[in-house]
Amino acid sequence: MEDGALGGILSWYSVIHTNPVEIPTVLDEFARALRPGGSLLIGFFHGEKIQLFDHAIAPAWFWPIEALAGLCENAQFEIMETHTRADVGKRPHGAIIARRF
């Protein structure tokens, strides 16, 4: 794919199984593929710390919203909004809406 070819990326729980050491590379690739001003929406499991947990399909990771947002900023994204949600009996969720510089 050409650099800057996309206007937006939806990464809705797409990287929850990715080892945290690999997340910067993933975010850099998202930034490369997005045109300046392009949008990123990333959904994930929210937690107090970066922590591995058993998931139905494969092990997954909890992320503090500040930690993942910081990695997004390092990858040339401006954070527009962050959201968290905790439903009774469910894992807490997080979302980041960002724009490519």
Biopython code that builds the backbone (N, CA, C, O; Angstrom):
import numpy as np
from Bio.PDB.StructureBuilder import StructureBuilder

atoms = [
    (1, "MET", "N", (0.843, -1.169, 0.000)),
    (1, "MET", "CA", (0.000, 0.000, 0.000)),
    (1, "MET", "C", (0.894, 1.240, 0.000)),
    (1, "MET", "O", (1.920, 1.278, 0.679)),
    (2, "GLU", "N", (0.495, 2.239, -0.760)),
    (2, "GLU", "CA", (1.246, 3.489, -0.830)),
    (2, "GLU", "C", (1.187, 4.244, 0.482)),
    (2, "GLU", "O", (0.213, 4.136, 1.226)),
    (3, "ASP", "N", (2.230, 5.010, 0.764)),
    (3, "ASP", "CA", (2.207, 5.900, 1.919)),
    (3, "ASP", "C", (1.056, 6.882, 1.762)),
    (3, "ASP", "O", (0.813, 7.391, 0.668)),
    (4, "GLY", "N", (0.352, 7.147, 2.847)),
    (4, "GLY", "CA", (-0.717, 8.141, 2.841)),
    (4, "GLY", "C", (-1.919, 7.775, 2.005)),
    (4, "GLY", "O", (-2.674, 8.659, 1.598)),
    (5, "ALA", "N", (-2.120, 6.496, 1.736)),
    (5, "ALA", "CA", (-3.203, 6.072, 0.846)),
    (5, "ALA", "C", (-4.577, 6.072, 1.515)),
    (5, "ALA", "O", (-5.594, 6.094, 0.823)),
    (6, "LEU", "N", (-4.624, 6.047, 2.837)),
    (6, "LEU", "CA", (-5.905, 5.878, 3.530)),
    (6, "LEU", "C", (-6.355, 7.153, 4.236)),
    (6, "LEU", "O", (-5.540, 7.948, 4.703)),
    (7, "GLY", "N", (-7.656, 7.323, 4.300)),
    (7, "GLY", "CA", (-8.240, 8.438, 5.035)),
    (7, "GLY", "C", (-8.572, 8.079, 6.469)),
    (7, "GLY", "O", (-8.728, 8.963, 7.312)),
    (8, "GLY", "N", (-8.682, 6.784, 6.756)),
    (8, "GLY", "CA", (-9.003, 6.365, 8.115)),
    (8, "GLY", "C", (-8.694, 4.900, 8.335)),
    (8, "GLY", "O", (-8.674, 4.102, 7.398)),
    (9, "ILE", "N", (-8.453, 4.561, 9.591)),
    (9, "ILE", "CA", (-8.221, 3.171, 9.988)),
    (9, "ILE", "C", (-9.080, 2.888, 11.216)),
    (9, "ILE", "O", (-9.056, 3.640, 12.191)),
    (10, "LEU", "N", (-9.832, 1.802, 11.156)),
    (10, "LEU", "CA", (-10.594, 1.307, 12.292)),
    (10, "LEU", "C", (-9.862, 0.072, 12.810)),
    (10, "LEU", "O", (-9.799, -0.958, 12.139)),
    (11, "SER", "N", (-9.318, 0.195, 13.999)),
    (11, "SER", "CA", (-8.603, -0.911, 14.636)),
    (11, "SER", "C", (-9.380, -1.277, 15.895)),
    (11, "SER", "O", (-8.928, -1.039, 17.015)),
    (12, "TRP", "N", (-10.541, -1.852, 15.689)),
    (12, "TRP", "CA", (-11.455, -2.158, 16.790)),
    (12, "TRP", "C", (-11.127, -3.538, 17.334)),
    (12, "TRP", "O", (-11.559, -4.550, 16.782)),
    (13, "TYR", "N", (-10.369, -3.575, 18.405)),
    (13, "TYR", "CA", (-9.898, -4.805, 19.038)),
    (13, "TYR", "C", (-9.022, -5.625, 18.092)),
    (13, "TYR", "O", (-8.919, -6.844, 18.235)),
    (14, "SER", "N", (-8.400, -4.965, 17.139)),
    (14, "SER", "CA", (-7.567, -5.647, 16.145)),
    (14, "SER", "C", (-6.174, -5.967, 16.654)),
    (14, "SER", "O", (-5.519, -6.866, 16.127)),
    (15, "VAL", "N", (-5.709, -5.253, 17.666)),
    (15, "VAL", "CA", (-4.333, -5.463, 18.132)),
    (15, "VAL", "C", (-4.283, -5.952, 19.587)),
    (15, "VAL", "O", (-3.231, -5.888, 20.223)),
    (16, "ILE", "N", (-5.395, -6.430, 20.108)),
    (16, "ILE", "CA", (-5.431, -6.843, 21.514)),
    (16, "ILE", "C", (-4.541, -8.043, 21.803)),
    (16, "ILE", "O", (-4.138, -8.251, 22.947)),
    (17, "HIS", "N", (-4.232, -8.829, 20.791)),
    (17, "HIS", "CA", (-3.390, -10.010, 20.971)),
    (17, "HIS", "C", (-1.926, -9.725, 20.624)),
    (17, "HIS", "O", (-1.087, -10.622, 20.694)),
    (18, "THR", "N", (-1.624, -8.496, 20.257)),
    (18, "THR", "CA", (-0.272, -8.107, 19.856)),
    (18, "THR", "C", (0.570, -7.814, 21.093)),
    (18, "THR", "O", (0.150, -7.075, 21.983)),
    (19, "ASN", "N", (1.753, -8.397, 21.137)),
    (19, "ASN", "CA", (2.666, -8.149, 22.245)),
    (19, "ASN", "C", (2.945, -6.643, 22.337)),
    (19, "ASN", "O", (3.179, -6.000, 21.314)),
    (20, "PRO", "N", (2.924, -6.075, 23.542)),
    (20, "PRO", "CA", (3.142, -4.632, 23.688)),
    (20, "PRO", "C", (4.430, -4.104, 23.055)),
    (20, "PRO", "O", (4.463, -2.957, 22.611)),
    (21, "VAL", "N", (5.487, -4.912, 23.004)),
    (21, "VAL", "CA", (6.723, -4.434, 22.383)),
    (21, "VAL", "C", (6.556, -4.226, 20.877)),
    (21, "VAL", "O", (7.348, -3.509, 20.265)),
    (22, "GLU", "N", (5.538, -4.841, 20.272)),
    (22, "GLU", "CA", (5.288, -4.701, 18.836)),
    (22, "GLU", "C", (4.302, -3.582, 18.498)),
    (22, "GLU", "O", (4.182, -3.201, 17.333)),
    (23, "ILE", "N", (3.607, -3.058, 19.484)),
    (23, "ILE", "CA", (2.587, -2.024, 19.231)),
    (23, "ILE", "C", (3.178, -0.775, 18.573)),
    (23, "ILE", "O", (2.550, -0.249, 17.654)),
    (24, "PRO", "N", (4.350, -0.266, 18.984)),
    (24, "PRO", "CA", (4.888, 0.909, 18.271)),
    (24, "PRO", "C", (5.066, 0.680, 16.773)),
    (24, "PRO", "O", (4.814, 1.584, 15.976)),
    (25, "THR", "N", (5.496, -0.513, 16.383)),
    (25, "THR", "CA", (5.651, -0.821, 14.957)),
    (25, "THR", "C", (4.300, -0.808, 14.255)),
    (25, "THR", "O", (4.188, -0.300, 13.140)),
    (26, "VAL", "N", (3.280, -1.358, 14.894)),
    (26, "VAL", "CA", (1.926, -1.353, 14.323)),
    (26, "VAL", "C", (1.438, 0.079, 14.150)),
    (26, "VAL", "O", (0.914, 0.432, 13.093)),
    (27, "LEU", "N", (1.605, 0.899, 15.169)),
    (27, "LEU", "CA", (1.148, 2.292, 15.093)),
    (27, "LEU", "C", (1.924, 3.082, 14.043)),
    (27, "LEU", "O", (1.349, 3.922, 13.352)),
    (28, "ASP", "N", (3.220, 2.820, 13.919)),
    (28, "ASP", "CA", (4.007, 3.463, 12.861)),
    (28, "ASP", "C", (3.478, 3.082, 11.482)),
    (28, "ASP", "O", (3.439, 3.920, 10.581)),
    (29, "GLU", "N", (3.073, 1.830, 11.310)),
    (29, "GLU", "CA", (2.515, 1.394, 10.025)),
    (29, "GLU", "C", (1.169, 2.060, 9.767)),
    (29, "GLU", "O", (0.883, 2.463, 8.640)),
    (30, "PHE", "N", (0.341, 2.179, 10.801)),
    (30, "PHE", "CA", (-0.919, 2.919, 10.652)),
    (30, "PHE", "C", (-0.635, 4.347, 10.190)),
    (30, "PHE", "O", (-1.276, 4.848, 9.267)),
    (31, "ALA", "N", (0.330, 4.996, 10.838)),
    (31, "ALA", "CA", (0.670, 6.380, 10.477)),
    (31, "ALA", "C", (1.187, 6.465, 9.051)),
    (31, "ALA", "O", (0.856, 7.404, 8.327)),
    (32, "ARG", "N", (1.991, 5.499, 8.642)),
    (32, "ARG", "CA", (2.521, 5.500, 7.269)),
    (32, "ARG", "C", (1.395, 5.382, 6.252)),
    (32, "ARG", "O", (1.418, 6.049, 5.217)),
    (33, "ALA", "N", (0.422, 4.546, 6.537)),
    (33, "ALA", "CA", (-0.659, 4.289, 5.590)),
    (33, "ALA", "C", (-1.678, 5.433, 5.530)),
    (33, "ALA", "O", (-2.378, 5.586, 4.529)),
    (34, "LEU", "N", (-1.763, 6.231, 6.594)),
    (34, "LEU", "CA", (-2.748, 7.324, 6.636)),
    (34, "LEU", "C", (-2.199, 8.599, 6.017)),
    (34, "LEU", "O", (-1.022, 8.924, 6.176)),
    (35, "ARG", "N", (-3.051, 9.307, 5.320)),
    (35, "ARG", "CA", (-2.665, 10.639, 4.842)),
    (35, "ARG", "C", (-2.675, 11.594, 6.032)),
    (35, "ARG", "O", (-3.350, 11.319, 7.023)),
    (36, "PRO", "N", (-1.943, 12.711, 5.962)),
    (36, "PRO", "CA", (-2.018, 13.702, 7.027)),
    (36, "PRO", "C", (-3.479, 14.134, 7.237)),
    (36, "PRO", "O", (-4.199, 14.411, 6.278)),
    (37, "GLY", "N", (-3.889, 14.185, 8.482)),
    (37, "GLY", "CA", (-5.281, 14.496, 8.805)),
    (37, "GLY", "C", (-6.174, 13.275, 8.857)),
    (37, "GLY", "O", (-7.335, 13.376, 9.255)),
    (38, "GLY", "N", (-5.647, 12.105, 8.457)),
    (38, "GLY", "CA", (-6.421, 10.872, 8.500)),
    (38, "GLY", "C", (-6.707, 10.450, 9.934)),
    (38, "GLY", "O", (-5.975, 10.809, 10.857)),
    (39, "SER", "N", (-7.771, 9.691, 10.109)),
    (39, "SER", "CA", (-8.249, 9.328, 11.445)),
    (39, "SER", "C", (-7.932, 7.885, 11.794)),
    (39, "SER", "O", (-7.897, 7.005, 10.934)),
    (40, "LEU", "N", (-7.701, 7.668, 13.090)),
    (40, "LEU", "CA", (-7.506, 6.339, 13.654)),
    (40, "LEU", "C", (-8.472, 6.186, 14.819)),
    (40, "LEU", "O", (-8.538, 7.044, 15.700)),
    (41, "LEU", "N", (-9.218, 5.093, 14.818)),
    (41, "LEU", "CA", (-10.047, 4.716, 15.960)),
    (41, "LEU", "C", (-9.564, 3.351, 16.402)),
    (41, "LEU", "O", (-9.644, 2.378, 15.653)),
    (42, "ILE", "N", (-9.058, 3.287, 17.633)),
    (42, "ILE", "CA", (-8.526, 2.036, 18.150)),
    (42, "ILE", "C", (-9.289, 1.657, 19.417)),
    (42, "ILE", "O", (-9.396, 2.447, 20.356)),
    (43, "GLY", "N", (-9.818, 0.429, 19.424)),
    (43, "GLY", "CA", (-10.532, -0.106, 20.575)),
    (43, "GLY", "C", (-9.716, -1.205, 21.224)),
    (43, "GLY", "O", (-9.030, -1.962, 20.537)),
    (44, "PHE", "N", (-9.786, -1.299, 22.552)),
    (44, "PHE", "CA", (-8.936, -2.232, 23.290)),
    (44, "PHE", "C", (-9.536, -2.495, 24.667)),
    (44, "PHE", "O", (-10.522, -1.871, 25.059)),
    (45, "PHE", "N", (-8.931, -3.416, 25.385)),
    (45, "PHE", "CA", (-9.325, -3.675, 26.760)),
    (45, "PHE", "C", (-8.526, -2.740, 27.666)),
    (45, "PHE", "O", (-7.296, -2.713, 27.618)),
    (46, "HIS", "N", (-9.225, -1.991, 28.476)),
    (46, "HIS", "CA", (-8.613, -0.996, 29.349)),
    (46, "HIS", "C", (-8.264, -1.612, 30.698)),
    (46, "HIS", "O", (-9.035, -2.402, 31.244)),
    (47, "GLY", "N", (-7.103, -1.252, 31.233)),
    (47, "GLY", "CA", (-6.692, -1.720, 32.546)),
    (47, "GLY", "C", (-5.770, -0.736, 33.216)),
    (47, "GLY", "O", (-5.298, 0.209, 32.583)),
    (48, "GLU", "N", (-5.510, -0.942, 34.474)),
    (48, "GLU", "CA", (-4.648, -0.050, 35.252)),
    (48, "GLU", "C", (-3.184, -0.158, 34.835)),
    (48, "GLU", "O", (-2.412, 0.783, 35.017)),
    (49, "LYS", "N", (-2.806, -1.305, 34.275)),
    (49, "LYS", "CA", (-1.435, -1.505, 33.808)),
    (49, "LYS", "C", (-1.465, -2.401, 32.574)),
    (49, "LYS", "O", (-2.453, -3.085, 32.306)),
    (50, "ILE", "N", (-0.359, -2.381, 31.828)),
    (50, "ILE", "CA", (-0.236, -3.280, 30.684)),
    (50, "ILE", "C", (-0.111, -4.680, 31.266)),
    (50, "ILE", "O", (0.850, -4.992, 31.970)),
    (51, "GLN", "N", (-1.092, -5.515, 30.962)),
    (51, "GLN", "CA", (-1.144, -6.824, 31.605)),
    (51, "GLN", "C", (-1.747, -7.866, 30.682)),
    (51, "GLN", "O", (-2.783, -7.640, 30.056)),
    (52, "LEU", "N", (-1.095, -8.990, 30.608)),
    (52, "LEU", "CA", (-1.557, -10.135, 29.831)),
    (52, "LEU", "C", (-2.699, -10.827, 30.571)),
    (52, "LEU", "O", (-2.675, -10.929, 31.797)),
    (53, "PHE", "N", (-3.699, -11.303, 29.828)),
    (53, "PHE", "CA", (-4.777, -12.088, 30.424)),
    (53, "PHE", "C", (-5.243, -13.141, 29.426)),
    (53, "PHE", "O", (-5.030, -13.016, 28.220)),
    (54, "ASP", "N", (-5.885, -14.181, 29.957)),
    (54, "ASP", "CA", (-6.433, -15.230, 29.096)),
    (54, "ASP", "C", (-7.686, -14.719, 28.406)),
    (54, "ASP", "O", (-8.575, -14.157, 29.044)),
    (55, "HIS", "N", (-7.747, -14.920, 27.102)),
    (55, "HIS", "CA", (-8.879, -14.512, 26.276)),
    (55, "HIS", "C", (-9.358, -15.759, 25.551)),
    (55, "HIS", "O", (-8.593, -16.710, 25.386)),
    (56, "ALA", "N", (-10.582, -15.769, 25.128)),
    (56, "ALA", "CA", (-11.179, -16.959, 24.508)),
    (56, "ALA", "C", (-10.377, -17.474, 23.312)),
    (56, "ALA", "O", (-10.283, -18.684, 23.106)),
    (57, "ILE", "N", (-9.804, -16.574, 22.533)),
    (57, "ILE", "CA", (-9.128, -16.974, 21.307)),
    (57, "ILE", "C", (-7.638, -17.187, 21.535)),
    (57, "ILE", "O", (-7.087, -18.225, 21.168)),
    (58, "ALA", "N", (-7.000, -16.211, 22.133)),
    (58, "ALA", "CA", (-5.556, -16.227, 22.415)),
    (58, "ALA", "C", (-5.313, -15.223, 23.527)),
    (58, "ALA", "O", (-6.143, -14.343, 23.753)),
    (59, "PRO", "N", (-4.194, -15.337, 24.224)),
    (59, "PRO", "CA", (-3.916, -14.341, 25.261)),
    (59, "PRO", "C", (-4.020, -12.917, 24.690)),
    (59, "PRO", "O", (-3.671, -12.668, 23.536)),
    (60, "ALA", "N", (-4.503, -12.003, 25.522)),
    (60, "ALA", "CA", (-4.692, -10.609, 25.119)),
    (60, "ALA", "C", (-4.115, -9.707, 26.199)),
    (60, "ALA", "O", (-3.670, -10.175, 27.247)),
    (61, "TRP", "N", (-4.129, -8.409, 25.927)),
    (61, "TRP", "CA", (-3.503, -7.435, 26.813)),
    (61, "TRP", "C", (-4.486, -6.353, 27.241)),
    (61, "TRP", "O", (-5.275, -5.855, 26.438)),
    (62, "PHE", "N", (-4.423, -6.000, 28.518)),
    (62, "PHE", "CA", (-5.045, -4.781, 29.019)),
    (62, "PHE", "C", (-4.053, -3.638, 28.814)),
    (62, "PHE", "O", (-2.840, -3.828, 28.906)),
    (63, "TRP", "N", (-4.589, -2.448, 28.534)),
    (63, "TRP", "CA", (-3.763, -1.253, 28.361)),
    (63, "TRP", "C", (-4.330, -0.091, 29.164)),
    (63, "TRP", "O", (-5.537, 0.146, 29.113)),
    (64, "PRO", "N", (-3.500, 0.642, 29.907)),
    (64, "PRO", "CA", (-3.945, 1.934, 30.435)),
    (64, "PRO", "C", (-4.106, 2.889, 29.254)),
    (64, "PRO", "O", (-3.278, 2.903, 28.344)),
    (65, "ILE", "N", (-5.147, 3.666, 29.273)),
    (65, "ILE", "CA", (-5.413, 4.544, 28.134)),
    (65, "ILE", "C", (-4.263, 5.524, 27.916)),
    (65, "ILE", "O", (-3.928, 5.850, 26.777)),
    (66, "GLU", "N", (-3.652, 5.999, 29.021)),
    (66, "GLU", "CA", (-2.544, 6.954, 28.902)),
    (66, "GLU", "C", (-1.336, 6.333, 28.210)),
    (66, "GLU", "O", (-0.657, 6.998, 27.428)),
    (67, "ALA", "N", (-1.067, 5.069, 28.492)),
    (67, "ALA", "CA", (0.084, 4.397, 27.886)),
    (67, "ALA", "C", (-0.099, 4.217, 26.386)),
    (67, "ALA", "O", (0.814, 4.494, 25.609)),
    (68, "LEU", "N", (-1.282, 3.752, 25.974)),
    (68, "LEU", "CA", (-1.527, 3.549, 24.546)),
    (68, "LEU", "C", (-1.628, 4.885, 23.819)),
    (68, "LEU", "O", (-1.153, 5.010, 22.691)),
    (69, "ALA", "N", (-2.235, 5.873, 24.444)),
    (69, "ALA", "CA", (-2.308, 7.211, 23.831)),
    (69, "ALA", "C", (-0.904, 7.785, 23.641)),
    (69, "ALA", "O", (-0.629, 8.416, 22.620)),
    (70, "GLY", "N", (-0.019, 7.575, 24.607)),
    (70, "GLY", "CA", (1.355, 8.050, 24.474)),
    (70, "GLY", "C", (2.075, 7.412, 23.300)),
    (70, "GLY", "O", (2.824, 8.078, 22.585)),
    (71, "LEU", "N", (1.849, 6.124, 23.106)),
    (71, "LEU", "CA", (2.453, 5.453, 21.950)),
    (71, "LEU", "C", (1.879, 5.985, 20.642)),
    (71, "LEU", "O", (2.596, 6.103, 19.648)),
    (72, "CYS", "N", (0.599, 6.302, 20.643)),
    (72, "CYS", "CA", (-0.017, 6.907, 19.450)),
    (72, "CYS", "C", (0.633, 8.260, 19.153)),
    (72, "CYS", "O", (0.941, 8.566, 18.001)),
    (73, "GLU", "N", (0.837, 9.057, 20.182)),
    (73, "GLU", "CA", (1.483, 10.369, 19.990)),
    (73, "GLU", "C", (2.898, 10.196, 19.452)),
    (73, "GLU", "O", (3.332, 10.960, 18.589)),
    (74, "ASN", "N", (3.613, 9.206, 19.952)),
    (74, "ASN", "CA", (4.972, 8.931, 19.450)),
    (74, "ASN", "C", (4.974, 8.535, 17.985)),
    (74, "ASN", "O", (5.979, 8.704, 17.295)),
    (75, "ALA", "N", (3.844, 8.004, 17.503)),
    (75, "ALA", "CA", (3.724, 7.544, 16.112)),
    (75, "ALA", "C", (3.083, 8.603, 15.218)),
    (75, "ALA", "O", (2.534, 8.270, 14.168)),
    (76, "GLN", "N", (3.147, 9.882, 15.623)),
    (76, "GLN", "CA", (2.673, 11.006, 14.804)),
    (76, "GLN", "C", (1.162, 11.156, 14.794)),
    (76, "GLN", "O", (0.589, 11.598, 13.798)),
    (77, "PHE", "N", (0.503, 10.789, 15.905)),
    (77, "PHE", "CA", (-0.934, 11.000, 16.026)),
    (77, "PHE", "C", (-1.229, 12.050, 17.083)),
    (77, "PHE", "O", (-0.569, 12.114, 18.120)),
    (78, "GLU", "N", (-2.219, 12.859, 16.805)),
    (78, "GLU", "CA", (-2.766, 13.794, 17.785)),
    (78, "GLU", "C", (-3.996, 13.128, 18.399)),
    (78, "GLU", "O", (-4.894, 12.696, 17.676)),
    (79, "ILE", "N", (-4.040, 13.046, 19.698)),
    (79, "ILE", "CA", (-5.173, 12.426, 20.378)),
    (79, "ILE", "C", (-6.329, 13.417, 20.390)),
    (79, "ILE", "O", (-6.192, 14.533, 20.891)),
    (80, "MET", "N", (-7.455, 13.012, 19.843)),
    (80, "MET", "CA", (-8.643, 13.862, 19.783)),
    (80, "MET", "C", (-9.579, 13.572, 20.960)),
    (80, "MET", "O", (-10.102, 14.491, 21.590)),
    (81, "GLU", "N", (-9.782, 12.287, 21.246)),
    (81, "GLU", "CA", (-10.673, 11.869, 22.337)),
    (81, "GLU", "C", (-10.203, 10.530, 22.868)),
    (81, "GLU", "O", (-9.602, 9.732, 22.149)),
    (82, "THR", "N", (-10.492, 10.299, 24.148)),
    (82, "THR", "CA", (-10.325, 8.974, 24.735)),
    (82, "THR", "C", (-11.604, 8.636, 25.489)),
    (82, "THR", "O", (-12.284, 9.520, 26.011)),
    (83, "HIS", "N", (-11.917, 7.364, 25.539)),
    (83, "HIS", "CA", (-13.136, 6.899, 26.206)),
    (83, "HIS", "C", (-12.841, 5.595, 26.941)),
    (83, "HIS", "O", (-12.046, 4.775, 26.482)),
    (84, "THR", "N", (-13.485, 5.420, 28.076)),
    (84, "THR", "CA", (-13.457, 4.141, 28.768)),
    (84, "THR", "C", (-14.887, 3.768, 29.141)),
    (84, "THR", "O", (-15.756, 4.625, 29.300)),
    (85, "ARG", "N", (-15.099, 2.475, 29.275)),
    (85, "ARG", "CA", (-16.428, 1.966, 29.650)),
    (85, "ARG", "C", (-16.229, 0.698, 30.466)),
    (85, "ARG", "O", (-15.427, -0.167, 30.112)),
    (86, "ALA", "N", (-16.963, 0.605, 31.552)),
    (86, "ALA", "CA", (-16.900, -0.594, 32.390)),
    (86, "ALA", "C", (-18.329, -1.058, 32.646)),
    (86, "ALA", "O", (-19.071, -0.423, 33.396)),
    (87, "ASP", "N", (-18.707, -2.164, 32.020)),
    (87, "ASP", "CA", (-20.022, -2.763, 32.223)),
    (87, "ASP", "C", (-19.897, -3.859, 33.279)),
    (87, "ASP", "O", (-18.910, -4.594, 33.306)),
    (88, "VAL", "N", (-20.892, -3.963, 34.138)),
    (88, "VAL", "CA", (-20.889, -4.965, 35.199)),
    (88, "VAL", "C", (-20.703, -6.362, 34.603)),
    (88, "VAL", "O", (-21.408, -6.755, 33.673)),
    (89, "GLY", "N", (-19.745, -7.099, 35.153)),
    (89, "GLY", "CA", (-19.502, -8.467, 34.708)),
    (89, "GLY", "C", (-18.715, -8.589, 33.413)),
    (89, "GLY", "O", (-18.536, -9.697, 32.908)),
    (90, "LYS", "N", (-18.245, -7.487, 32.867)),
    (90, "LYS", "CA", (-17.495, -7.496, 31.605)),
    (90, "LYS", "C", (-16.121, -6.869, 31.818)),
    (90, "LYS", "O", (-15.898, -6.158, 32.797)),
    (91, "ARG", "N", (-15.217, -7.136, 30.907)),
    (91, "ARG", "CA", (-13.908, -6.482, 30.945)),
    (91, "ARG", "C", (-14.079, -4.993, 30.606)),
    (91, "ARG", "O", (-14.930, -4.643, 29.788)),
    (92, "PRO", "N", (-13.285, -4.121, 31.221)),
    (92, "PRO", "CA", (-13.351, -2.698, 30.871)),
    (92, "PRO", "C", (-12.805, -2.456, 29.460)),
    (92, "PRO", "O", (-11.867, -3.116, 29.013)),
    (93, "HIS", "N", (-13.404, -1.517, 28.796)),
    (93, "HIS", "CA", (-13.054, -1.193, 27.417)),
    (93, "HIS", "C", (-12.484, 0.214, 27.321)),
    (93, "HIS", "O", (-12.797, 1.087, 28.131)),
    (94, "GLY", "N", (-11.647, 0.414, 26.322)),
    (94, "GLY", "CA", (-11.105, 1.731, 26.037)),
    (94, "GLY", "C", (-11.149, 1.999, 24.549)),
    (94, "GLY", "O", (-11.189, 1.081, 23.730)),
    (95, "ALA", "N", (-11.142, 3.286, 24.218)),
    (95, "ALA", "CA", (-11.091, 3.700, 22.814)),
    (95, "ALA", "C", (-10.305, 4.999, 22.707)),
    (95, "ALA", "O", (-10.383, 5.867, 23.575)),
    (96, "ILE", "N", (-9.557, 5.109, 21.636)),
    (96, "ILE", "CA", (-8.809, 6.317, 21.332)),
    (96, "ILE", "C", (-9.170, 6.738, 19.926)),
    (96, "ILE", "O", (-9.152, 5.938, 18.991)),
    (97, "ILE", "N", (-9.500, 8.014, 19.795)),
    (97, "ILE", "CA", (-9.718, 8.622, 18.481)),
    (97, "ILE", "C", (-8.559, 9.583, 18.275)),
    (97, "ILE", "O", (-8.333, 10.484, 19.082)),
    (98, "ALA", "N", (-7.827, 9.381, 17.184)),
    (98, "ALA", "CA", (-6.632, 10.176, 16.914)),
    (98, "ALA", "C", (-6.614, 10.608, 15.457)),
    (98, "ALA", "O", (-7.295, 10.041, 14.603)),
    (99, "ARG", "N", (-5.807, 11.638, 15.205)),
    (99, "ARG", "CA", (-5.641, 12.143, 13.845)),
    (99, "ARG", "C", (-4.158, 12.172, 13.523)),
    (99, "ARG", "O", (-3.337, 12.569, 14.350)),
    (100, "ARG", "N", (-3.833, 11.756, 12.337)),
    (100, "ARG", "CA", (-2.432, 11.746, 11.851)),
    (100, "ARG", "C", (-1.961, 13.170, 11.641)),
    (100, "ARG", "O", (-2.656, 13.961, 11.003)),
    (101, "PHE", "N", (-0.777, 13.519, 12.173)),
    (101, "PHE", "CA", (-0.206, 14.866, 11.944)),
    (101, "PHE", "C", (-0.058, 15.104, 10.469)),
    (101, "PHE", "O", (0.401, 16.170, 10.059)),
]
sb = StructureBuilder()
sb.init_structure("model")
sb.init_model(0)
sb.init_chain("A")
sb.init_seg("    ")
for serial, (resi, resn, name, xyz) in enumerate(atoms, 1):
    if name == "N":
        sb.init_residue(resn, " ", resi, " ")
    sb.init_atom(name, np.array(xyz, "f"), 0.0, 1.0, " ", f" {name:<3s}", serial, name[0])
structure = sb.get_structure()
